[in-house]
């Protein structure tokens, strides 16, 4: 069974295709309710209930949170360690752009039009309801 980081927005896994070298995973402290509550609060996932198969990757801890075994230098979390490094992204409303300069030409945005033979990209904005498609064409 693969391990996946339970933190909101983190995509670390030990699955073969996406595995990052040196990324360790740590289980939630299920037997220590006081520390467990802090972990759940920090990861910012609504209605999340950790199980024995829930993990957080090492990228959410700072160096003083670790202790190392003698001889093997294997990394373990200290008893009081709480994840503290996160990169939560909040969506922001961006100013719409009408054109970009690429090489020798200007790329302009045609609102919604069918793709033409000279289109360079089709962008779908799934954050909007309903999703909107913009086609960028060369002039």
C-alpha positions as CSV (number, residue, x, y, z in Angstrom):
1,X,0.0,0.0,0.0
2,X,1.4,3.4,-1.0
3,X,2.0,6.2,1.4
4,X,0.6,9.7,0.7
5,X,1.0,12.9,2.7
6,X,-2.3,13.9,4.3
7,X,-1.5,17.6,4.4
8,X,-3.7,19.8,2.3
9,X,-1.9,20.7,-1.0
10,X,1.0,18.3,-0.6
11,X,1.5,15.7,-3.3
12,X,4.4,13.7,-1.8
13,X,4.0,9.9,-2.1
14,X,6.1,6.8,-2.2
15,X,4.3,5.5,-5.3
16,X,6.8,4.4,-7.9
17,X,6.0,7.0,-10.5
18,X,6.1,10.0,-8.2
19,X,8.6,9.0,-5.6
20,X,11.0,11.7,-4.4
21,X,14.3,10.4,-3.1
22,X,14.8,10.8,0.7
23,X,11.2,11.7,1.6
24,X,10.1,9.9,4.8
25,X,6.6,9.6,6.1
26,X,5.4,9.6,9.7
27,X,2.2,8.2,11.2
28,X,-0.2,10.4,13.1
29,X,0.2,10.1,16.9
30,X,-3.1,8.3,17.4
31,X,-2.2,7.2,21.0
32,X,-1.5,10.8,22.1
33,X,-4.7,12.8,21.8
34,X,-3.2,16.2,22.8
35,X,-0.5,16.1,20.1
36,X,-2.9,14.5,17.6
37,X,-5.3,17.4,17.9
38,X,-2.5,19.8,17.1
39,X,-1.5,17.8,14.0
40,X,-5.1,17.7,12.7
41,X,-5.5,21.5,13.3
42,X,-2.3,22.3,11.5
43,X,-3.0,20.3,8.3
44,X,-6.2,22.3,7.6
45,X,-8.4,19.5,6.2
46,X,-12.1,19.7,6.9
47,X,-13.6,16.6,8.6
48,X,-10.3,14.7,8.5
49,X,-10.1,11.7,10.8
50,X,-6.6,10.1,10.7
51,X,-6.3,6.3,10.7
52,X,-3.3,4.0,11.2
53,X,-2.8,4.4,7.4
54,X,-2.6,8.3,7.5
55,X,0.9,9.9,7.1
56,X,2.6,13.3,6.9
57,X,5.8,13.6,5.0
58,X,9.1,15.0,6.5
59,X,8.8,18.3,4.5
60,X,6.3,19.6,7.1
61,X,8.7,19.3,10.0
62,X,11.7,21.4,11.0
63,X,15.1,19.9,11.8
64,X,14.8,20.2,15.7
65,X,11.7,17.9,15.4
66,X,13.9,15.0,14.5
67,X,16.2,12.6,16.5
68,X,18.6,10.3,14.8
69,X,19.4,6.7,15.6
70,X,23.0,5.9,16.4
71,X,25.0,4.2,13.6
72,X,22.2,4.1,11.1
73,X,21.4,7.8,11.2
74,X,17.7,6.9,10.7
75,X,15.4,9.8,11.3
76,X,12.6,9.6,13.8
77,X,10.2,12.3,15.1
78,X,10.6,13.5,18.7
79,X,7.6,12.8,21.0
80,X,6.4,16.4,21.0
81,X,7.0,17.1,17.3
82,X,4.2,19.0,15.5
83,X,4.2,19.8,11.8
84,X,4.9,23.4,11.2
85,X,5.9,23.9,7.5
86,X,3.1,24.4,5.0
87,X,2.4,26.1,1.7
88,X,-1.3,26.6,1.6
89,X,-2.3,28.4,-1.5
90,X,-5.3,30.6,-1.5
91,X,-6.9,31.4,-4.8
92,X,-6.6,35.0,-5.8
93,X,-8.5,36.8,-8.5
94,X,-6.1,37.7,-11.2
95,X,-6.4,40.7,-13.6
96,X,-7.4,39.4,-17.0
97,X,-4.7,39.7,-19.6
98,X,-5.5,40.5,-23.2
99,X,-2.2,39.7,-24.9
100,X,1.2,38.3,-24.5
101,X,4.4,38.9,-26.6
102,X,6.1,35.6,-27.8
103,X,9.1,35.9,-30.0
104,X,8.2,37.9,-33.1
105,X,4.4,37.9,-32.6
106,X,1.7,38.9,-30.2
107,X,-0.6,36.3,-28.8
108,X,-4.1,37.6,-28.1
109,X,-7.0,36.1,-26.3
110,X,-10.2,35.4,-28.3
111,X,-13.2,35.0,-25.9
112,X,-14.8,32.1,-26.5
113,X,-14.2,31.2,-30.1
114,X,-13.6,27.8,-31.7
115,X,-9.9,26.8,-32.1
116,X,-8.4,27.8,-35.4
117,X,-5.4,26.4,-37.3
118,X,-3.1,29.0,-35.8
119,X,-4.1,28.6,-32.2
120,X,-1.2,28.1,-29.8
121,X,-3.0,27.1,-26.6
122,X,-6.4,26.3,-25.2
123,X,-6.9,27.2,-21.6
124,X,-9.7,25.9,-19.5
125,X,-10.4,27.7,-16.2
126,X,-12.0,25.1,-14.0
127,X,-12.2,27.4,-11.0
128,X,-15.0,29.3,-12.6
129,X,-18.6,28.1,-12.5
130,X,-19.4,27.0,-15.2
131,X,-15.8,26.3,-16.5
132,X,-14.7,28.8,-19.3
133,X,-12.4,28.1,-22.2
134,X,-10.1,30.7,-23.7
135,X,-8.3,30.2,-27.0
136,X,-5.0,32.0,-27.7
137,X,-4.1,32.7,-31.3
138,X,-1.3,34.4,-33.1
139,X,-1.8,37.7,-35.0
